[in-house]
Amino acid sequence: MRNIGVISDTHGLLRPSAMAALCSSDLIIHAGDVGKPGVLEELRAVAPVIAVRGNIDKGPLARKLPERDVLELEGCRILILHDLAD
């Protein structure tokens, strides 16, 4: 079993307590409202990252992130999205 860390709504700020909680992750899912590309870079220093965009993600960052993604892992399908209305 892999350790999957899940985070969202960082809004450009990755708190030390969040990093501490994610430090043993084998994979990190960011479910939108990243805020700044640097957040994803910091997370990638811990583990591979799968991210989707949220409503505050604009410009070049938003163009790099899908609205939703589906992760298939160890026989499970995980839908990653920011807003259920999407």
Secondary structure as the mmCIF struct_conf table of DSSP 4:
data_model
#
loop_
_struct_conf.conf_type_id
_struct_conf.id
_struct_conf.beg_label_comp_id
_struct_conf.beg_label_asym_id
_struct_conf.beg_label_seq_id
_struct_conf.end_label_comp_id
_struct_conf.end_label_asym_id
_struct_conf.end_label_seq_id
STRN STRN1 ILE A 4 ILE A 7
TURN_TY1_P TURN_TY1_P1 HIS A 11 GLY A 12
HELX_RH_AL_P HELX_RH_AL_P1 PRO A 16 LEU A 22
TURN_TY1_P TURN_TY1_P2 CYS A 23 SER A 24
BEND BEND1 ASP A 26 ASP A 26
STRN STRN2 LEU A 27 HIS A 30
BEND BEND2 GLY A 32 GLY A 32
BEND BEND3 LYS A 36 LYS A 36
HELX_RH_AL_P HELX_RH_AL_P2 PRO A 37 ARG A 44
TURN_TY1_P TURN_TY1_P3 ALA A 45 VAL A 46
BEND BEND4 ALA A 47 ALA A 47
STRN STRN3 VAL A 49 ALA A 51
TURN_TY1_P TURN_TY1_P4 ASN A 55 ILE A 56
HELX_RH_AL_P HELX_RH_AL_P3 GLY A 59 LYS A 64
BEND BEND5 LEU A 65 LEU A 65
BEND BEND6 GLU A 67 GLU A 67
STRN STRN4 ARG A 68 LEU A 73
TURN_TY1_P TURN_TY1_P5 GLU A 74 GLY A 75
STRN STRN5 CYS A 76 LEU A 81
BEND BEND7 HIS A 82 HIS A 82
TURN_TY1_P TURN_TY1_P6 LEU A 84 ALA A 85
#
